[in-house]
Amino acid sequence: MTRVAAPSADLGAFPDLLTERGRLLLGQLRDLDPADELTAATRLRRDHPAELVSAAIGQARLRQRAAAKFGQDAERMFFTPNGVEQATRAPVAAWRAARFAALGARRLADLCCGVGGDAIALARAGIEVVAVDRDPLTCAVARANVEALGLADRVEVRCAAVQDVDVTDFDALFADPARRGGRGRVFDPEAYSPPLSWALATARRAPLAALKVAPGVPHEAIPDGAAAEWVSHRGEVKEAVLWFGAGEPEPRRATLLPGGHALTGSGTRRAPAGEPGRYLYEPDGAVIRAHLVAEAAEAIDGRLLDPEIAYVTTDAPAATPFATGYELTDVLPFHVKRLRALLRERGVGTVTVKKRGSPLTPEELIRRLKPRGPGAATVFLTRIADEPAMLVGHPLR
């Protein structure tokens, strides 16, 4: 059950948003146009306290931002600015919660729970959750969210330092240390809140644990005994997670959402390189981050254009969820004037530029090409056998 904390001076006007008056005011602001905020504030302050109106307008703005992560649930939820920024995207949280449930988690400690996005997904997966955060306002928001979504019987929110939680009371643990400070993103793992070393030591004490880390975590920094998973959603890498006690057969995993497609491997294999074929495949970012390009290439009988660059080429088209395919029409040495002439001859006016291993930016290339015409093409700036090259093609259906 959720436990209601005593009012705190740190909560500001937030408790007033949970009253009937506050909820009605939020309902009136559901479709607020940012351009109309000043007019709306002036009108509403005639009938409501100024502090409440400001809090409601701020909350309406946060809900609009949160819709990209939480979908329709955002209309009923509450947020803080940091909570929106740091919350896990709902499909990613749901995927992780399903993994926890499949691995046997029944009672889980959600440490550094934020506004409760992961706790909500875990509770919906049938897991009893104790969600912990040290910030009184964040805890109040998390409580309001589990209440609003009808999950109060599965989630207890505790306002406490996560270091004070006895993890032996749980059969699973999830931790998401804060990686942002007063000056923005924090890159030193020991500057996380709490430090990464504490989170790792705590995760090892639980029968089953997942620890969320930055997607750019170096492979050499992944500790022994941990299986690392990179998750992308609609082609964009969202997070990396270190799993402990999950019984993973391979130490590296790339998971692509939606669909839950998973590719596993050692993260140490290297794909062969060879001559460009008719088709080019661009591996998903999670596959690249997990160092599983060799496994993705093998699955489609492919080879690399260059030993150090993650572009895979094949002689025949292949179906794979782990890479986006293109049919090539031209393979050229790097020569902008020649490429410009080729595109103009074909009436190509819309150019999508992708690059790996090239110092030239897409914006600079397009400026120099000055494309004109009704056609479209994709241009790849890369290297073939360590030599600068340009490849022209179009996406496979």
N, C-alpha and C positions, 0 to 999 in steps of 0.2 A: 504494500500500500504506500502511496505517497505520504510523506510527512510534511505538514505545513510548518514552515519556520516562522518565528516571531518577526514582526515588521522590523526592518533595518533602515537606518538613514541612508545606506548605500543604494537602496532600491529606488530612490527618487519618486517619480510619479507612476512607476510601473504598477504597483498594486491597484491604483485607481483604474487602470485599463481593464482589470479583471472584474470590476463591478458591472452591474447591468448598464449603468450610464456609459461607462467606458466602452463596453462591447457594442452598444448601439452607435456610439460615435465612430468606432472603427468600421462598423457596417456602412455608415454614410460615406466613408472615405475609401471604400473598396476599389473603386475605379478612378481614383484621384489622378488627374493629369498633373505631372510635375509643374507644368507652366501655370497651373491654376492654384498652386499652394498658397500664395499670398492672399488671393481673393477668398479662398476657403477658410484660411485662418482668421481673417478679419470677420467673416460672417459667423463662424462658429463661436468666436469669443464673446459674442453678444449673449449667448445662452450657456456657456460653459467656462470654467476657470481656464485662464491662459495656459497654466502649466499642463493641464490635462489635454488641451487642444494641441499644444506643441508635442507632447508625448504621443498622441494619437497620429498626428501627421508623420512624425518620425517612424512610428511603427508601420504605418501604411506604406511608406517608402521602402522599408526593409522587407515587408512581405512581397512587394513587387519584385525586388531583387532576388528574393529567395525562391520565387516560383521556378527559376531555371534549375534549381537543385531539388526542390520538394514537390513540384507540380501543384496539384489542387490542394494538397495538405497545407501549403503555405498560407492559404486564405484563413485558416483556423489557428495557425501557429503564431508564436511570438519569437522575437529575435533581438539580438544585440548586434551592433555593427561588426564586432569581431566574430560573433557567432555565425553570421551569414558568410563571412569570408572564410572561416576555417571549417565549417560543417562539411561532412561527407555528403556527396551527391547521393540522393535516395537510392537509385538503382545499384550503386556500388555498396552502400551500407546493407541493402537487402541481400546482395550476393554474399557478402561476408557473413551475415547472420545465418544464411542458409548453410554455409560451410560449418559454422559453429554447431548448428543443430545436428547436421549430419555426422559430425564427429563426436556427438554425445553430450554436448554442453546442456546443462539443465539450470544451473545457478551461476551467474556470471557477474564479475565486478567490472564495470565500465569506468575506468579511471581517466580523469580529465574529460568528463562527458560533454562539456560545452552546453549547447542549448538542447541536447538530447537526441540528435539525429540518429546516432548509432543505437542508443538505447531503445528508441522507437522501433527500429528495424529488428533488433534482437527480440523485443517483446512480441512483435508480430510473428516471429518465427517460433514462438512458444517457449522462450527462455525467460526465466525469472532474473531480473536485472537489479543490481544496486549501482546506481549512477552517482559518481562522486566528482565534485568540483569544489574549489576553495573560495570562489567568488560568490558572494551572496546574491547579487543580481542575476548572474548566470544560472545559479541553482533555482531561483524563483522562476526564471523563464523556462527552464527544463521541466519544473513541476507543472507549470501552466500548460506546457505542450503535451505531456502525457495525459493530463486531465482532459484537454481539449480533444484528443484523439481516442479517448476511451480506454486507456492503457494503465490507469492508476492502480489496478489490482496486480499488475506484473512488474511495475517499476517503482523502486524506492529511491528517492533523491536525497543524498547526504551532502551537506555543506561542510567539508572538512579537507584537510591536507591529505592528498592521496598517500603520502608516506605513512600516515597513521592507520591505513586500512590493513586489517589482518587478512591476507589473501588466502590463508589456509581454510577459511570458511567457504571457499568457492571451488567449483570444479573447473572453472574457466576464467580467463582474464583477458580484457582488451584494454590497451592503453594508447592514448594519442597525445603525447606531450606537445605542449604549445611550442610552435616554431616561429612565433612572431613576438617581437617586443615593442617597446615604445618607439624604436627607430625603424621598424619594419621587419622583414624576414631575417631570421637568425640562422647562420650557416654553421656555427660551431656546435656540435652535438652536446657538448657539456654546458652550453648556454641555453639548451632547451629547458622548459619548465614542466616537470622536473627534468634533471639531466638524463641524457640517454643511458649513461652507465647505470643509474638507479633503475631505470625502466627495464633494461636488459636483465639485471640481477633479479628483479621482481618477477619478470616473465618466466625465468628459469625455475622459480619456486612453485609455479602453478602446474597442474597436470596438463593443461591445454592453454595456450596463450597466443595472442596476436598483438604485435606492436607496430603501429603505423609510423612510417618514417618518410623522409623526403624521397620523391621518385628518382632524384639524382644521386642516391646513396652509392658510393663506390663499392664495387664487389669485394674489394679487399677489406672493406670495413664491416662486412657481414660476418657475424661471429660463428664459430663452429657450433654445430647443433641446430642452427636455424635454417629453415627453408624460406627463401625469399620469393615473393609473388608481386609482380607488377600488373596493375589493373588499368585498362583503358576503357573509356566509354565513348562510343561513336568516333573512334579514331584518335581520341585525345587521352594521353596518359594522365591519370588522376592521382595515383598514389602507389606507394610500395609498402608491403606489409611483411614483417618477419614473423614466421610461424614457429612455435615451439610445441612439441608433443603432438603434431598433426600426423605423424607417420608418413610423411611424403617420401615416395620412392626416389625422387630426384630433387636436388637442392634448389633448382630454379624453375619458376613457372611464370608464364604470361597468360593472362586471362583477358578476353575481349568481351565487352558487353555492348549492347544486349546480345543474348544468345548463350553466354557462358562458355564460349569456346576456349579451351585450355591447351597450351603447348608446354611440355616439360622437357627438361634436359639437364645436363651438367653445367652448362654455361661456359664450357671450356673448349668445345669443338670449333673447328674452323672449316668453312665451306670451301670447296675448290673454286678456282677462278678460270675463266675461259673466254672465248670469243663471244661477242654479242649475238644473240639469236633474234628471232622475230618479235619476241615478247619480253617485256620488262615488268618486274614485280617489285613494288615498294612495300617492305614489311611494316606491319603495324608498330607504332612506337613502343608498345609494351614488349613486343618480341625483340626489338633492338636493345631496349634497356636490360632485358633479362639475358642478353647474350645468347639468344636462341635462333639467330639467323641461319646457322648451319642446319638446324633441324627443320626450319621452315623451307629452306632451299631443297633439302633432301626429299621432303614430302611432295614436291612438284617436279622432281628430277631437274633441278636448276643448278646454276653456277653463278658466281659473282662476276661482275664486270671488272672489279679490281679487288685484290685481296683485303684491302683495308676499308672498303666502302660497302654499305648495306643496300646495294641494288642487285637484285637477282634477275638473271636472264634465262629464258628457256626457248626451245625450238618449237614447242607446241603449246597451245593454251591449256591452262590447268585451273581447276576450281579449288580455291583455298580461302578460308576465312581469315588467314593470318597475314595476307598481303593484298594490296590493290594492284590489279593488272592493267597493263597498257599494251597496245599493239604498236610496234615501231614502224615508221615509214622511212626514216633516214637516220644514219649514224655518221656524224661528221667530226673531223678534227675541230678544235676550238678556233672559230673564225667568224666574228660577228657579222662582217659584211656579207660573207657567203650565206649565212643563215638569214640575214635580212632579205637578200635577193630571193632565196628559196621561198620564204613566207609570202613575199609580195607576189611572186609568180603564182602562188596558189590562192591568193586572195584571203590570207589569214589576218583577221583584225583583232581577234581575241586570243591572247597568249597566256597560258598558265605556266609559270616557271617554277620548277623544283630544283633544288641544288643539294649536292653532297660532295665535298671535296673540291669546291671551287671558290675562289676569293670574290668572284663577281656576285653582287647581290641581284635578286630578281628585279628589283626596282630599277637598278642601273641598266640591266639588259633590256628591259622593256623600253626604257627611255632611248636607248641607242637603236633599237629595232624600229621604232615608230610604226607599229603594225597598222595596216588598213585593209578593210575588206569584210565580207560577211562570214568568213570561215573561222574555225577555232582549232587550236592545237595546243599540245602540252610539250614543253621543252625541258629537258633535263640537262643541267650543268653538272658534270661529274668528271671522273677519270676512267680511262680504260687502260689497264696495264701500266698505270702510273703516268699516262699521258692525258692532258686536258681534252675533253670531248664534249660534243653537243648531240643529244639524241632527240628526235622529234617523233611524236606519236599521238595517240588518243586513247582515252579510257576504254577498256573492254566492257561490254555490256554484261 
